[in-house]
Amino acid sequence: MHRMLALAAGLALALPAAASAATPAGGHTDFALSAKAAKALKSAGVKVTPVGTKANEDGSIPFPVTGQSTKAISHTGGLKLSKGKRSLTLTNFRIVLKKGAPDSIVAKAGKASVKAFDLDPAKTETETDGLDTVVGPVGVELSAVGSAAIKAKLGVKLPKAYALGSASVTLQTAATRVTLDPGTADT
C-alpha cells in the first residue's frame, strides 16, 4: 500500500511539470472587421468573404492554426475581397512574431507571399484560460503591399496603415490525461 501511495504522490508531483511542457495542439485566430472599415469597403463596392471557413456568429472570421513556433503562427483559410468580377484572394496567413509580439501577417496572393497586414500590439493582452492562451485584440492595419494589391486587383485605393479591425489569437495546448484505476488507490 505504501508503494502505491508513493507512486500516486510521484505522479501528482510530475503532472504539473508535464503540463507546463505540453505541446501545441492548434487553435484559431479570429479576425473582426471594424464597423468603419466595413462601411468604407461596402461604399467602395468591395465585398469581404471568408475562404475555407464560415464566419462566427459575431461576424468575425476564424482561421485555424496549423503550426506555431517562436517566429510565426501559421493558418489555413483566408479572405476574398471582390468588386464586381474582380477579386483578390489572400490565404495561408502567417502571423510573424518579433520579440514574441505579433508584428505582421504574410499571406499567399496567387503564388506570391506578401506582407498583407501590419499588426499593432500596443493594447494587446495575453491571458491563459485552462489549456488555451489568448492573445489580443491586436490591431490589424493594411500594409503598403496590401494597399497596392487592392488597388491593382480591385481598382480601390485604401491608404497604407488603414485600420481594418482586430484579431485575437487562441493557441491550444495538448494535454495528457492520467486516469488511475479506481482499485489502485485501495491496494
Solvent accessible surface area in square Angstrom, and as a share of the most:
residue,aa,sasa,rsa
1,M,137,0.61
2,H,159,0.71
3,R,202,0.74
4,M,55,0.24
5,L,89,0.44
6,A,64,0.50
7,L,100,0.50
8,A,38,0.30
9,A,54,0.42
10,G,37,0.36
11,L,56,0.28
12,A,61,0.47
13,L,145,0.72
14,A,54,0.42
15,L,75,0.37
16,P,88,0.56
17,A,65,0.50
18,A,61,0.47
19,A,62,0.48
20,S,100,0.64
21,A,77,0.59
22,A,29,0.22
23,T,84,0.49
24,P,84,0.53
25,A,65,0.50
26,G,14,0.14
27,G,13,0.12
28,H,61,0.27
29,T,6,0.03
30,D,34,0.18
31,F,15,0.06
32,A,42,0.32
33,L,55,0.28
34,S,41,0.26
35,A,89,0.69
36,K,156,0.66
37,A,0,0.00
38,A,39,0.30
39,K,155,0.66
40,A,33,0.26
41,L,4,0.02
42,K,162,0.69
43,S,97,0.62
44,A,32,0.24
45,G,42,0.41
46,V,8,0.04
47,K,129,0.55
48,V,35,0.20
49,T,41,0.24
50,P,41,0.26
51,V,44,0.25
52,G,79,0.76
53,T,35,0.20
54,K,171,0.72
55,A,54,0.42
56,N,56,0.29
57,E,188,0.85
58,D,120,0.62
59,G,50,0.48
60,S,8,0.05
61,I,16,0.08
62,P,21,0.13
63,F,4,0.02
64,P,57,0.36
65,V,12,0.07
66,T,82,0.48
67,G,30,0.29
68,Q,54,0.24
69,S,71,0.46
70,T,121,0.70
71,K,152,0.64
72,A,14,0.11
73,I,11,0.06
74,S,38,0.24
75,H,6,0.03
76,T,58,0.34
77,G,13,0.13
78,G,0,0.00
79,L,7,0.04
80,K,79,0.33
81,L,12,0.06
82,S,23,0.15
83,K,73,0.31
84,G,76,0.73
85,K,209,0.88
86,R,119,0.44
87,S,45,0.29
88,L,9,0.04
89,T,51,0.30
90,L,8,0.04
91,T,35,0.20
92,N,79,0.41
93,F,9,0.04
94,R,95,0.35
95,I,4,0.02
96,V,30,0.17
97,L,30,0.15
98,K,123,0.52
99,K,215,0.91
100,G,62,0.60
101,A,39,0.30
102,P,12,0.08
103,D,46,0.24
104,S,5,0.03
105,I,12,0.06
106,V,24,0.14
107,A,1,0.01
108,K,73,0.31
109,A,22,0.17
110,G,67,0.65
111,K,193,0.82
112,A,54,0.42
113,S,72,0.46
114,V,30,0.17
115,K,89,0.38
116,A,1,0.01
117,F,11,0.05
118,D,41,0.21
119,L,17,0.08
120,D,64,0.33
121,P,47,0.29
122,A,85,0.66
123,K,175,0.74
124,T,33,0.19
125,E,122,0.55
126,T,92,0.53
127,E,107,0.48
128,T,102,0.59
129,D,97,0.50
130,G,66,0.63
131,L,92,0.46
132,D,39,0.20
133,T,41,0.24
134,V,43,0.25
135,V,25,0.14
136,G,12,0.11
137,P,79,0.50
138,V,3,0.02
139,G,25,0.24
140,V,2,0.01
141,E,48,0.22
142,L,2,0.01
143,S,3,0.02
144,A,55,0.43
145,V,70,0.40
146,G,5,0.05
147,S,15,0.10
148,A,62,0.48
149,A,23,0.18
150,I,6,0.03
151,K,112,0.47
152,A,77,0.59
153,K,107,0.45
154,L,1,0.01
155,G,47,0.46
156,V,10,0.06
157,K,158,0.67
158,L,12,0.06
159,P,77,0.48
160,K,131,0.56
161,A,55,0.43
162,Y,35,0.13
163,A,66,0.51
164,L,12,0.06
165,G,15,0.14
166,S,36,0.23
167,A,5,0.04
168,S,36,0.23
169,V,4,0.02
170,T,17,0.10
171,L,31,0.16
172,Q,69,0.31
173,T,43,0.25
174,A,40,0.31
175,A,65,0.50
176,T,114,0.67
177,R,214,0.78
178,V,70,0.40
179,T,114,0.66
180,L,82,0.41
181,D,94,0.49
182,P,123,0.77
183,G,37,0.36
184,T,32,0.19
185,A,66,0.52
186,D,119,0.62
187,T,94,0.55
